[in-house]
Amino acid sequence: MGATVHVIPLNDLVEHDTDSEEPSCVCGPNTVPIEVGGLVVWAYVHASLDGRELAEEVP
């Protein structure tokens, strides 16, 4: 059995859908499996709609 988590940007232009099993969010979230102590956690990673990822600098 697995769990599901949503990673959403704060203060985005729209409210992201985090209520459904298979999100139908307008941002088209990526699904990423994460194993934690033998448990697979499905992380739905939502993209911001204000483009803030484009301004981020990765060290």
C-alpha positions in Angstrom: 0.0 0.0 0.0 1.3 3.5 -0.8 0.7 7.0 0.3 0.2 10.2 -1.7 1.6 13.7 -1.1 1.3 16.9 -3.1 4.1 19.5 -3.4 2.5 22.8 -4.4 4.0 26.3 -4.8 2.9 28.8 -2.2 1.0 32.0 -3.1 0.6 30.9 -6.8 -1.8 32.6 -9.2 -4.3 29.7 -9.0 -5.4 27.2 -6.4 -4.0 23.7 -7.2 -6.1 20.5 -7.1 -4.8 18.4 -4.3 -8.1 16.7 -3.4 -8.4 13.9 -6.0 -6.5 10.6 -6.2 -5.4 11.4 -9.8 -5.0 15.2 -9.8 -6.7 17.0 -12.7 -4.8 20.2 -11.9 -4.3 22.8 -14.6 -0.5 22.8 -14.1 -0.1 19.1 -15.1 1.8 17.9 -12.0 4.7 15.4 -12.4 4.3 12.1 -10.5 7.4 11.1 -8.6 7.7 7.8 -6.6 9.7 8.2 -3.3 10.6 5.2 -1.2 10.6 5.8 2.5 11.4 2.9 4.8 10.0 0.3 2.4 6.8 2.4 1.7 6.3 4.0 -1.7 5.0 7.5 -1.4 3.7 9.1 -4.6 4.5 12.8 -4.8 2.6 14.9 -7.2 4.9 17.9 -7.9 2.9 20.9 -9.0 4.4 23.6 -11.2 3.8 27.3 -10.5 1.8 29.2 -13.0 3.6 32.5 -12.4 6.9 31.2 -13.8 9.0 31.5 -10.6 11.0 28.3 -11.5 12.5 30.3 -14.4 14.0 32.8 -12.0 15.5 30.2 -9.5 19.2 29.7 -9.4 20.5 26.3 -8.6 23.7 26.3 -6.6 
